[in-house]
Amino acid sequence: MAAVASTAPTTAAPPSRPVARLRSSALGIVAWLAGLAFVAPLLWMVLTSFHSEADAATNPPSLTAPLTLDSYREFFGLNGGASPWPPLINSMTASVVSTLLTLLLAIPAAYALSIRPVKKWTDVLFFFLSTKMLPLVAGLLPIYLFAKNTGLLDNIWALVILYTAMNLPIAVWMMQSFLAEVPVAIIEAAQIDGARLPTVLGRVVAPIALPGIAATALICFIFSWNELLFARVLTGVVAETAPVFLTGFITSQGLFLAKVCAASFVISLPVLAAGFAAQDKLVQGLSLGAVK
């Protein structure tokens, strides 16, 4: 009897181990090149900050130019210039306090929209998102007039309130997706044991959603630290922030490239340090909800 040919589909053989290693190495090289492409401008800025103004302005720039700390001495006011510490302290105050206030308001709101959803909660989220569609410059004049009439011009607490309001919509959106991953059974067990809402939020929900809280806090901190438009208009001398102080290096005499690079690097250090310290929590938080 003639053998009947099998009609079952054949699966492709897995790639051999050398081919898999070669493919993995190629992907690793591509990833390293992409990372270097993103880091290269920052590295170039740091290198330029250690050059003199004459060497920084050369075209094409020189990699072998002598290094100097003159730009950093100028930034920190060691040569008789303005001190950067008051603007740095103002930026840190506005960023940290507004981030804490944003989290205190966003976590209960996200709890109501995720674990204990209210009616038409999707409409509430859309309303929060719609507030980010308004261009910042469109609200500049009324906010300025309000600050002027209430005596909040050149006041750091005006920026704290403003940054809290600006970051609250995105914080609620992020925290809603993070808190949706919290098991409801754990919350119900805590409530059966007599835990009230503040206790549930502080001792049950917050530890579980800590990576998401860290990711939200870092993003709110970065947005507040980098904000320039309102800080430029609403502040003067007392409440001047670090980005506003940075614009002072661009004068009518020209652009002092080395000094700008030195100031930019120093002002970027708090954000870089916060991101490096919270990198593990940031990766965990941003990956919450990615895999069901």
NORURCOR-V712394 format. One line per field, one symbol per residue. ss: DSSP state (@ for helix, = for strand, . for the rest). phi: phi as a letter, one per 40 degrees, with the letter a starting at -180 (. if undefined). burial: I if it has 24 or more other ideal C-beta (glycine too) atoms within 12 Angstrom, else O. A space follows every 10 residues. Layout:
ss->???
phi->???
burial->???
This chain:
ss->.......... ......@@@@ @@@@@@@@@@ @@@@@@@@@@ @@@@@@@@@. ..@@@@.... .........@ @@@@@..... ....@@@@@@ @@@@@@@@@@ @@@@@@@@@@ @@@@...... @@@@@@@@@@ @@@..@@@@@ @@@@@@@@@. .....@@@@@ @@@@@@@@@@ @@@@@@@@@. ...@@@@@@@ @@....@@@@ @@@@@@@@.@ @@@@@@@@@@ @@@@@@..@@ @@@@...... .@@@@@@..= =..==.@@@@ @@@@@@@@@@ @@@@@@@.@@ @@@@@@@... ..
phi->.cccccbccc cccccccccc cccccccccc cccccccccd cccccccccc bcccccccbc cbcbcccabc ccccccgcbg cccccdcccc cccccccccc cccccccccc cccbcbcccf cccccccdcc cccccdcccc cccccccccb gbcfbccccc cccccccccc cccccccccc cccccccccc ccchccddcc ccbbcccccd dccccccccc cccccccbdc ccccbbbcbc cccccccccb bcchcccccc ccccccccdd cccccccbcc ccccccccgc bc
burial->OOOOOOOOOO OOOOOOOOOO OOOOOOOOOO OOOOOOOOOO OOOOIIIIII IIIOIIOOOO OOOOOOOOOI IIOIIOOOOO OOOIOOIIOI IIIIIIIIII IIIIIIIIII IIIIIIOOOO OOOOIOOIOO OOOOOOOOOO OOIOOOIOOO OIIIIIIIII IIIIIIIIII IIIIIIIIII IIOOOOIOOI OOOOOOOOOI IOOIIIOIII IIIIIIIIII IIIIIIIIII IIIIIOOOII IIIIIIOIIO OOOOOIIIII IIIIIIIIII IOOIOOOIOO IIOOIOOIOO OO
